[in-house]
Amino acid sequence: MTTPLSLSDAQQSRLDDALREDKKPDVLLFRILGPQLQRQFTELMELNAVPSLLLHGNPHLDNYARTYNGAGLLDFDRARVGPSLWDVTRALTSITFWSEGAQDVIDPEVSATFFAAYIRALEDRLVYWEPPDFLRQIKPKKYQMTAERYVKSGKKWVKKMQGNQVEPDQPFYADLFQAYVDTLPEDALRYWTLKEVAEVPGSMGKRHYVYLLKSLVKTRTPILLDIKETYTEEDTSHFYNPFDHQGERMVAASRLYSPGLEERIGFCSHQGEQYWVRQIPTFSAKVPVGLCQDQSLQLAQAIGTQLGRGHRVVDEVYHDGAKTPALIEAMSAHQGQVIEVGEALNRAVLELYNDLTSS
């Protein structure tokens, strides 16, 4: 018997907003239930022979994007040490939930493609993943082509800034920015100066502090920085954070799983709060809901490869490669259970969604 799914007050508020605006509330529910589904996963999956290591932690499709730097899984808010098959299960169930047809039935061809790509990347970490064709075909809009145009567009993050601006010379905002600068190599931002700051509400009560840096020379472009409050989750018998700083675990995971995809990543602390930092990309193409089978297969190949490679690299960095044989064995031996547990988790999401929307 698994622990029943239920929503926190913050999660319920986010779902209510999505229902009012009709913004894919069932998919949002899948996303925000990550911590609860992780708990159910540990209750359903036989984990005695499954090795633990630093995971992506939340590899669902809304955390997959194509930018000018390539395509891959981003957003490492939930990166922690845990059993390897959690990343596999979360990613595969996400592909299923985003696909056409039944959201709780994992396509056998998709799962076979995912497992094969994951194992191949574990065996040879030089294998890399290609951006899916349907994302590669998306062309940037004019305002996304340069940082100057993006800043002038008034769209997306710029729009959020315009509605939430604060005085950049106020001590809190100036000192927070300086806390980040102090972690960088000397003169790393010598060609930019602080122009605007905004305090933007984020999801689940977390706040973003968005900084617009103006270029001092014509050969440099403006920079938008997102300095974001980090999540803190309680350690459990299966999942824990080995780092002293919450932002440090996110930076470490980003560099291991998605090298080069995120720019100017960093972490800092200010007034007792821990933060993670990244440069906001001007172009980011996300995965649409309602994937056809060919699109699902492309993502299974790409994400299976990225996670397999990521697990192999993490093992080499932190464990001298000692866990890789066990990672391969765990995946080979538990494919059927991953499918069974994954379908059970998706059914649990759908059942909760039906209960919440029918009452």
N, C-alpha and C positions, 0 to 999 in steps of 0.2 A: 504494500500500500504506500503510495507516494504522498508527500505533503501537498495538500490542495493549493492551487494557484490563487493568489489574491493580490490586489494592487495596494501600494502605499498611497497616501493622500496626494503626493506629488505626481505619481504615475496616473492616478485617477483624473487629476486636473488636466494632464496632457492629453489623455484619451478623450475627455469631454470636449476639449478644444477641437480635436481632430474630427469628432462626430459632428459638431456644429458646423464646421467648415467643409465637411465631406472630403477630408484629405487622407484617403487610404487608411482609415482607422484600424482595420484588421492587421495591416502590415506594421503600423505604428505599435500595436499591441505586441506583436512578435518581437519587435526591437526592444521595447522598454522592459519586457519580461525577462531579459537576459539573466539577471541574478537569480530569479526564481526558477527558471529553466535549468540553470547550472546546478542548483540544489537538487532538482528532480533527477537530473542526469546522474549525479553521484549515488542516488538511491536505486536507480534502474540498471546502471552499467556495472559489470563485474570488473573491478579496477585493480585487483591484486597483482596482476602481471603487466599493468600498463605503466610505463615510466613517466615521471613528472619532470617538467622543465619549464623555463620561461615561455609562456604562450602569447600569441596575439591577444587572446582572451575574449574577443567579441567579433569574429570574422563574418558578420552578416553583410548582405549586399548593399545596404546603405552606407557601409564603410568601405566600399570599393569605388574607385573613381579613376578616370583618365585625366591627367593634367599635361602641361607642356613637358613635364619631366618623365612621362611614361604612364603606366597604369598599374594599379595594384591595391591591396588592402591598406587602408590608412586608419587613423583614429585609434590610438592605443590607450584610451581611458581605462580599459578593463584588463590590461596586460598584467598577469601575475603568474607565479609558478603554479602548475597544476597538471593533471593527467593529459597526455598528448591527445587522446581521443576526444576531448572536449572541443578543441579547435576543429577537428574533423567533423564532428557531429553538428556543431553550430553552423559551420559553413554549408554543409550538405543540406541541412534542413532549411537554411535560408534560400538556397537555390530553388528548392522545392516550393517554398512559400511564395516566392516571386514569380513562379512559372504558371503557365496556363493549366487549367484543369484542377483536379483535386489537390488541395494544399497539404494534405497529410499522407500522400502516397508518393514515395520516392521512386522516380523512374529508374528501372534497372540499368539502362544504358548510361544514364547520367552518373549513377553511383559507381558503375564499373570504370568509367572514364576517370572519375575523381580519384578512386582508390589507386588505379594504375599510375596516374600522374604523380600522386603523393609518394608512392613507393619508389618510383623511378628517381624522383628528386632526392629522396633520402639516400639512395644508392649512389647518386652522382650530383653533388650540389652545384656543379657547373651548368647543369640544365637550367635554362631560364624560361620565363613565361612571356608569351606574346599578348599584347592587348587584344581583346576580342574584336572581331571585324566590325560588329555593329557599333562599338564605341569609337573605334578608329575612324569610322566614316563621319562622325559628328564634327562639323566644322565650327571653330570658334566664331562667335558673333563679333561684329566690328569693335564693340566696346571691350571685348576680352583680349584683343590682339596686342595691346600694350598696357603697361601699368598707368600711363598718363590718361589714356582713354577710359580705363576702368575707374579711376578716381573721379573723372569728370562726369561719368555716366549717371551717378545717383542710383545705381542698381545694387542689389544684393547687400554685401557688407557695407558699402558706402551709404546705402539707404538706412541701414541700421545705425550707422554712425550719426547721420544727420538728425535722427530723432532722439539721440541720446548723448549729445555732446556735453562735455564738462570743460572747465578751465584747465588747460594742460600744465599751468604753473602751480596749481594747488599741490601742497606738499605730498599728499598721498599718491597722486598720479605721477608726479615727477620722481618721487623716491622709488616707486614700484618699477618704473622704467629704468632707473639707475641700477636697481638691484639686478635686473637682467643684463644690462650693459657690463656690470662688474664681473659677470661670468664669462664674457667674451674675450678673445685675444685683444691685446691693446690696439686701439685705433680701428677696430673692426667696422665701426659705423662712422668713420671720420668724414665721409662724403655726404652725410645726411644730417638733417636737423629736425627736431620734433616740431610738428606743425599743429596737429589736432589730436584730441583724445576723446573717446566715447566710452561710457560704461553701459554695456549691452546685456540685458537679461538673457541667460542661457537656459538650457533644459535642466530639469530636476533641481532647480534652485541655485545652480552654479552661475557665476558671472564671468563675462568676457570683458576685458579692457582692450579696446582696439586703438592702436596708435598709428597715425599717418606720419611717415617720415618724408620730408621734402628733400629732393636732391639738391646739392650745392653746386654740382657741375653738370653740364649738358650731356655728358656721356653716361650718366647714372640715371636710373629711373626711380620714381617714388616707391616706397615700401609700405605695405599695410601689415602690421604685426598684431597677432592675437595672443594676448597674455591671459590665460584661462585658469580659473580655480580648478584644482584637481579633485578627483573622487578618492575617498578613503573607504575601503571595505574591510570588514572584519575577517581576520584569518580563520580558516576552518581546517578540519583534518585533511582536506584535499587541496585547498587553494590558499596561497599566502603570498605576501609581498616581501621579498628579501632585501629591498633597498631602504635606506634611511629616509629618502625623499620620494614622495609620490611622483613628482615630475621626472625624477631620474629613471624610474622604471619605464616611463613612457618614452623617453629619449632612447634608452638602451634598446627597447623593443623595436622602435621605429628604425633605428640604424641596422638592426639585425634582419628584420623582416622586409623592410621596404627601403633599402639604401638608395639615397638620392632623390626619392620622391617628395620628401618634405624638406623645405628650405629654412635655414636659420632657426632650427629647433634648439630648444634650451629649457632650462628650469631655474627657478629662483624662489626665494622666500621673502615675505614682507609682512610685518606686523602679525606674525604668528600664522599666516596663511601660506600654503604652498601652491606654486603656479607652474604651469607648463607653457612653453612659448613656441610659436611657429609663424612663418610668413604666410599670409593668406594668398593662395594662387588666384590669378586673374581668370583662369579658365579651369573648369572642373566639370567633366561630364559624368553623370551618375547612371546607374543601371535602372532602366524603367521596370515597372511592375507589369506582369503579363508576358513573360518570356516565352517564345516558341522553343521547341525542343533543340533546334540547332543553336540558339543563343545559350540555352542552359548547358549544352555540351561544351561550348566554347568557354564558359565560365568555370565549369567543372575542371577542364584541362588547365586553365590559367590559375585558379585558386588552389587546386590540388597541388600544382607545381610550386606555387609560392609558399604554401604552408609546409610542404615536404622539405623544400630547400631551407626555409626558416628554421624548422626544427633541427635539421642537420647542422646548420651554422651555429645555432644556440648550443647544441651539444658539443661542438668543437671548441667554442669559446669558453664555456663554463665547466665542461666535463671531459675535456680532452678526447672527445669522440667515443667515450665508453658506452654511451646509451644508444647509439645508432642501431646496432643489431637488435636490441630489445624494442626499439621503435618500429622497425620493419616487422618483427615478429608479432607485435601487438596489433598492427594494422592488418596483417595477413590473417591472424587468428580471429579477429573480432568484426570482420566486415558484416556478417549477418546480424550481429548484435547492434552495431552502429545503425543499420537500417531499421531494425525493430525499435530501438530506443528513440531514434530520430522521429519515426512516424508517431510514436506515442507522445512525444513532446509537442509535435505540431497539432495533434488531436486535442491535447490539453489546452493549447492556445485558442483553437477554434471553439471548443466547448465553453471556455470562459467568455470569449467574445459573444457567442450566442446568448449566454446567460445575461451578460451586461446590457446587450442591446434589445433583448426581448422583455425585460422587466420595466 
